[in-house]
């Protein structure tokens, strides 16, 4: 799937045959550095969660972020976010193969990218939803981004790894709960889109 500027996407991939992709705490930290190196320069990261055998990201491709890419990088016509993700996964796989004395691919061949909406339309939906005259329930289309936000953060609870979303160390749930301030996510943009931890 071509990732287009101005859109919000849910990216995810998992280990081949549901096998583990993270074996130690250091592996999670190393993968986060890879995200920072390969994705952060090209897209705003709104949500992330690393699980023992898969990962989730919600990213936004904004014009502002695109302008921050260095001219040297832009000059390479082959450099796209799609290719950068592929480079990131290959690089991480090489490191894990050495660590675990294994060979072959670690991840499934394709990283899936689900379009969640456009940045502008999602901002407008959120702005309209907080007006008093529109204080009722949002329709399913408007709730899709927030539903995905909750689903990703709730993964560790569903898997029986922790009791509460924010208990899981390897996700952005702690940022949204005010427990830490992770520079990896664009929390301001996330809030403009209405992404927040439910008060329920």
C-alpha positions in Angstrom: 0.0 0.0 0.0 1.3 3.4 -0.9 1.4 5.6 2.2 0.1 9.1 1.2 0.9 12.5 2.8 -2.0 13.9 4.8 -3.3 10.5 6.0 -3.4 8.5 9.2 -2.4 4.8 9.2 -2.4 1.8 11.5 0.8 -0.1 10.8 1.3 -3.6 12.2 3.4 -6.7 11.6 4.1 -9.9 13.5 6.6 -12.7 13.8 6.4 -15.5 11.2 4.1 -18.2 12.5 3.3 -15.9 15.4 6.8 -16.5 16.8 8.4 -14.1 19.2 10.2 -11.0 17.8 11.3 -9.6 21.2 13.3 -11.8 23.5 14.7 -9.4 26.0 14.0 -5.9 27.4 16.9 -4.7 25.4 15.3 -5.9 22.2 12.3 -3.7 22.8 14.5 -0.7 23.4 16.6 -1.4 20.3 13.4 -1.7 18.1 12.2 1.7 19.5 15.5 3.2 18.4 14.9 1.7 14.9 11.5 3.3 14.8 13.0 6.6 15.8 15.7 6.3 13.1 13.6 5.0 10.2 10.0 6.2 10.8 10.1 9.3 13.1 11.9 11.5 10.5 9.1 10.9 8.0 5.9 10.6 10.0 4.3 11.7 13.3 3.9 8.7 15.6 0.6 9.0 17.5 0.4 5.6 19.2 2.7 2.6 19.5 2.7 -0.8 21.2 5.3 -3.5 21.1 4.1 -7.0 22.0 6.3 -10.2 22.3 5.3 -11.4 18.8 4.0 -8.3 17.0 3.9 -4.5 17.0 1.4 -1.7 16.3 1.9 1.9 15.2 -0.5 4.7 14.4 1.3 7.3 12.3 0.3 10.5 10.6 2.0 11.7 7.4 1.9 15.5 7.7 3.4 18.1 5.4 5.2 19.6 8.3 7.0 16.4 9.1 7.9 15.8 5.5 9.6 19.2 5.3 12.0 18.1 8.1 13.5 15.3 6.0 17.0 16.4 5.0 17.7 17.3 1.3 20.2 14.5 1.1 17.5 12.0 1.9 15.0 13.6 -0.4 17.5 13.4 -3.3 17.2 9.6 -3.2 14.1 8.7 -5.4 14.0 5.3 -3.8 13.6 6.6 -0.3 9.9 6.3 0.8 8.4 5.5 4.1 7.5 2.0 2.8 11.1 1.3 1.9 12.3 2.8 5.2 10.0 0.4 7.2 11.4 -2.5 5.2 15.0 -1.4 5.9 14.1 -1.1 9.6 12.7 -4.6 9.8 15.6 -6.2 7.9 18.1 -4.4 10.2 16.3 -5.5 13.3 16.1 -9.1 11.9 19.8 -9.3 11.3 20.5 -8.3 14.9 18.0 -10.8 16.3 19.3 -13.6 14.1 22.8 -13.0 15.5 21.5 -12.8 19.1 19.3 -15.9 18.8 21.6 -18.0 16.5 18.9 -18.2 13.9 18.5 -17.5 10.2 15.7 -16.4 7.8 13.0 -13.9 8.1 11.7 -12.8 11.5 8.6 -10.9 10.4 5.8 -11.7 8.0 6.6 -10.5 4.5 4.2 -7.6 4.4 3.7 -4.9 7.0 0.0 -4.1 6.9 -1.1 -0.5 6.7 -4.8 0.3 7.3 -6.0 3.8 6.3 -7.8 5.3 9.3 -8.6 8.7 7.7 -7.1 12.0 6.7 -5.5 14.4 9.2 -7.8 17.3 8.3 -11.1 15.4 8.4 -10.2 13.7 11.7 -9.3 17.1 13.2 -12.6 18.5 12.0 -14.5 15.5 13.4 -12.9 16.0 16.8 -13.6 19.7 16.8 -17.2 19.2 15.9 -17.6 16.4 18.5 -16.7 18.6 21.4 -19.2 21.3 20.6 -22.2 21.3 23.1 -24.8 20.8 20.3 -22.9 17.7 19.2 -22.3 16.1 22.6 -24.1 12.9 21.8 -22.5 9.7 20.7 -20.2 9.8 17.6 -21.0 7.7 14.6 -18.9 4.6 13.9 -16.8 6.3 11.3 -15.8 9.1 13.7 -15.1 6.6 16.5 -12.8 4.4 14.3 -9.5 6.2 15.1 -10.3 6.3 18.9 -11.3 2.6 18.8 -8.0 1.7 17.2 -6.2 3.8 19.8 -7.9 1.9 22.6 -7.4 -1.5 20.9 -3.7 -1.0 20.5 -3.1 0.1 24.1 -5.3 -2.7 25.4 -3.4 -5.5 23.6 -1.1 -6.3 26.6 -4.2 -6.6 28.9 -6.0 -8.9 26.4 -2.9 -11.1 26.2 -2.8 -11.4 30.0 0.6 -9.7 30.3 -0.6 -6.9 32.6 -3.8 -5.7 34.5 -4.1 -2.2 33.1 -3.0 -0.7 29.8 -0.5 1.7 31.4 1.1 -1.2 33.3 2.8 -2.3 30.0 6.2 -0.7 29.7 6.4 -1.0 25.9 3.6 1.2 24.7 2.5 4.8 24.5 -0.3 4.2 27.1 1.9 5.6 29.8 2.4 8.8 27.9 -1.3 9.3 27.6 -1.8 8.4 31.2 0.6 11.1 32.2 3.1 8.6 33.7 6.0 9.6 31.4 6.8 12.0 28.6 8.1 10.0 25.6 9.5 12.1 22.8 8.7 9.5 20.2 5.0 10.4 20.0 3.4 13.7 18.9 1.1 14.0 21.8 -0.1 17.4 20.8 -1.3 16.2 17.4 -2.8 13.1 19.0 -4.9 15.3 21.3 -6.0 17.5 18.4 -7.3 14.3 16.8 -9.2 13.4 20.0 -7.0 10.5 21.1 -7.1 10.1 24.8 -7.4 7.5 27.6 -11.0 6.9 28.4 -12.1 8.2 31.8 -14.4 5.2 32.3 
